[in-house]
Amino acid sequence: MEDSTMTDVIIVGAGCAGLTAAVYAIRAGLSVLVFEKYMYGGQISVSSEVENYPSIEKISGPDLSNNIYQQAINQGADIRFEEVLSVQLDGTEKTVTTAENTYAAKAVIIANGVQRRTLGCAGEEEFTGRGVSYCATCDGAFFRGKTVAVVGGGNTALEDALFLSNLCEKVYIIHRSEALRGEKVMRDAVLSRANITVLYDTTVQEIRGESKVSSVHVQNSQTDESSVLPVDAVFIAIGLAPDNQIFSALALDSAGYLVADENCTTAIPGVYVAGDNRTKLLRQIITAAADGAVAAFQAANYINVLSD
Ligand SMILES: Cc1cc2nc3c(=O)[nH]c(=O)nc-3n(C[C@H](O)[C@H](O)[C@H](O)COP(=O)(O)OP(=O)(O)OC[C@H]3O[C@@H](n4cnc5c(N)ncnc54)[C@H](O)[C@@H]3O)c2cc1C
């Protein structure tokens, strides 16, 4: 089925980037259709607490998600819970196809975010938000003065360990290989910190606790020896997983992120990318929201020129 209505802007994803783009696009006088495959708010809807967004001292992830969603709805966004399955981005009439329909738009903003890689061990899902975290920048401050573990050995894990070592009494890095993978400068910094201990050749077997995390059970792959580390939190830093295959008409970097700079533009006129899905230094709410604003501004400029 094809919906013959031409919307000004279709936005893929109702996370912070997509919903901010919706607010800005509507306020620029554009008609907006947003598609979301799971839950509005995206990743932030599963965050326990947010304490690093300007002017909001503390808010739960679900409350922040609700606020952004309501703001977009109140401004007039049409948000539909349909997964975008394919896109046709060339020309002045672009189309977006879901299981329900094919929709036409003058401009498309892709704000589909990322997935965080999970360990898949026992206790991980159960304690997510109760000591298991995928974001040290976001949740580290909740564990000031405590003992925590970081799982991973790449740059993100090392950055997280350094960040946490400034706040926490003790930081373990649990790494499955015999050597850390991150850049030398990061490795040197980690190895020189007195309160960081690296456990090499070690895998996580289980995360345990009662109402919140109290220990992580690990095993050394060389000796098969198992041990229990008493910890208050486990930060999983084994990478982000971009999911951009359906947008492969656009350039992807070697890690699978959509290539775009701070202007959020792509090589295809009228197509913009916003949020965690694109090449960038810092993946946070504030940068996602900023991208959403920029992408909507660019889309409005593009449509204004089209209609002249
Ligand atoms: C547990 C956790 C805690 C965090 N805490 C903080 C914090 O305290 N402070 C902070 O600044 N940042 C935090 N972050 C990071 C922050 O949540 C992200 O940087 C931000 O949400 C990125 O927003 P986004 O809109 O780019 O992507 P996302 O939030 O990933 O949203 C993308 C949306 O697009 C949808 N989507 C994907 N593909 C499709 C498709 N094909 N069709 C339709 N919809 C689709 C997804 O379902 C999702 O809802 C946290 C992240 C996590 C996981």
The ligand as an SDF file (V2000), in Angstrom:
LIG
                    3D

 53 58  0  0  0  0  0  0  0  0999 V2000
   21.5340    2.6640   30.0830 C   0  0  0  0  0  0  0  0  0  0  0  0
   21.9070    3.9780   29.4190 C   0  0  0  0  0  0  0  0  0  0  0  0
   22.0570    5.1010   30.2120 C   0  0  0  0  0  0  0  0  0  0  0  0
   22.3750    6.3210   29.6220 C   0  0  0  0  0  0  0  0  0  0  0  0
   22.4710    7.4130   30.4190 N   0  0  0  0  0  0  0  0  0  0  0  0
   22.7700    8.6050   29.8830 C   0  0  0  0  0  0  0  0  0  0  0  0
   22.8620    9.7760   30.7030 C   0  0  0  0  0  0  0  0  0  0  0  0
   22.7030    9.7240   31.9260 O   0  0  0  0  0  0  0  0  0  0  0  0
   23.1600   10.9440   30.0860 N   0  0  0  0  0  0  0  0  0  0  0  0
   23.3730   11.0470   28.7330 C   0  0  0  0  0  0  0  0  0  0  0  0
   23.6040   12.1400   28.2460 O   0  0  0  0  0  0  0  0  0  0  0  0
   23.3120    9.9570   27.9410 N   0  0  0  0  0  0  0  0  0  0  0  0
   23.0220    8.7340   28.4750 C   0  0  0  0  0  0  0  0  0  0  0  0
   22.9730    7.6250   27.6840 N   0  0  0  0  0  0  0  0  0  0  0  0
   23.2490    7.7730   26.2420 C   0  0  0  0  0  0  0  0  0  0  0  0
   22.0040    8.3680   25.5440 C   0  0  0  0  0  0  0  0  0  0  0  0
   20.8720    7.6200   25.9230 O   0  0  0  0  0  0  0  0  0  0  0  0
   22.1660    8.3370   24.0340 C   0  0  0  0  0  0  0  0  0  0  0  0
   23.3080    9.0500   23.6760 O   0  0  0  0  0  0  0  0  0  0  0  0
   20.9490    8.9620   23.3470 C   0  0  0  0  0  0  0  0  0  0  0  0
   19.7700    8.2990   23.7560 O   0  0  0  0  0  0  0  0  0  0  0  0
   21.0580    8.8780   21.8400 C   0  0  0  0  0  0  0  0  0  0  0  0
   19.8390    9.3110   21.3000 O   0  0  0  0  0  0  0  0  0  0  0  0
   19.4560    8.9310   19.7920 P   0  0  0  0  0  0  0  0  0  0  0  0
   18.1230    9.5510   19.5490 O   0  0  0  0  0  0  0  0  0  0  0  0
   20.5670    9.2530   18.8800 O   0  0  0  0  0  0  0  0  0  0  0  0
   19.3670    7.3320   19.7620 O   0  0  0  0  0  0  0  0  0  0  0  0
   18.4860    6.2980   20.5630 P   0  0  0  0  0  0  0  0  0  0  0  0
   18.2270    6.7290   21.9470 O   0  0  0  0  0  0  0  0  0  0  0  0
   19.1870    4.9920   20.3490 O   0  0  0  0  0  0  0  0  0  0  0  0
   17.0840    6.2990   19.7980 O   0  0  0  0  0  0  0  0  0  0  0  0
   16.9560    5.7710   18.5010 C   0  0  0  0  0  0  0  0  0  0  0  0
   15.5200    5.2950   18.3150 C   0  0  0  0  0  0  0  0  0  0  0  0
   15.3370    4.8570   16.9750 O   0  0  0  0  0  0  0  0  0  0  0  0
   14.5480    3.6840   16.9810 C   0  0  0  0  0  0  0  0  0  0  0  0
   14.7900    2.9400   15.7510 N   0  0  0  0  0  0  0  0  0  0  0  0
   15.9380    2.3100   15.3860 C   0  0  0  0  0  0  0  0  0  0  0  0
   15.7960    1.7490   14.1780 N   0  0  0  0  0  0  0  0  0  0  0  0
   14.5200    2.0310   13.7600 C   0  0  0  0  0  0  0  0  0  0  0  0
   13.7740    1.6800   12.5920 C   0  0  0  0  0  0  0  0  0  0  0  0
   14.3060    0.9530   11.5990 N   0  0  0  0  0  0  0  0  0  0  0  0
   12.4940    2.1090   12.5160 N   0  0  0  0  0  0  0  0  0  0  0  0
   11.9360    2.8550   13.5160 C   0  0  0  0  0  0  0  0  0  0  0  0
   12.6020    3.1960   14.6510 N   0  0  0  0  0  0  0  0  0  0  0  0
   13.8830    2.7950   14.7580 C   0  0  0  0  0  0  0  0  0  0  0  0
   15.0040    2.9380   18.2220 C   0  0  0  0  0  0  0  0  0  0  0  0
   14.0270    1.9990   18.6570 O   0  0  0  0  0  0  0  0  0  0  0  0
   15.1860    4.0930   19.2090 C   0  0  0  0  0  0  0  0  0  0  0  0
   14.0080    4.3650   19.9400 O   0  0  0  0  0  0  0  0  0  0  0  0
   22.6120    6.3930   28.2320 C   0  0  0  0  0  0  0  0  0  0  0  0
   22.4800    5.2510   27.4260 C   0  0  0  0  0  0  0  0  0  0  0  0
   22.1170    4.0560   28.0210 C   0  0  0  0  0  0  0  0  0  0  0  0
   21.9430    2.8280   27.1500 C   0  0  0  0  0  0  0  0  0  0  0  0
  1  2  1  0
  2  3  1  0
  2 52  2  0
  3  4  2  0
  4  5  1  0
  4 50  1  0
  5  6  2  0
  6  7  1  0
  6 13  1  0
  7  8  2  0
  7  9  1  0
  9 10  1  0
 10 11  2  0
 10 12  1  0
 12 13  2  0
 13 14  1  0
 14 15  1  0
 14 50  1  0
 15 16  1  0
 16 17  1  0
 16 18  1  0
 18 19  1  0
 18 20  1  0
 20 21  1  0
 20 22  1  0
 22 23  1  0
 23 24  1  0
 24 25  2  0
 24 26  1  0
 24 27  1  0
 27 28  1  0
 28 29  2  0
 28 30  1  0
 28 31  1  0
 31 32  1  0
 32 33  1  0
 33 34  1  0
 33 48  1  0
 34 35  1  0
 35 36  1  0
 35 46  1  0
 36 37  1  0
 36 45  1  0
 37 38  2  0
 38 39  1  0
 39 40  1  0
 39 45  2  0
 40 41  1  0
 40 42  2  0
 42 43  1  0
 43 44  2  0
 44 45  1  0
 46 47  1  0
 46 48  1  0
 48 49  1  0
 50 51  2  0
 51 52  1  0
 52 53  1  0
M  END
$$$$
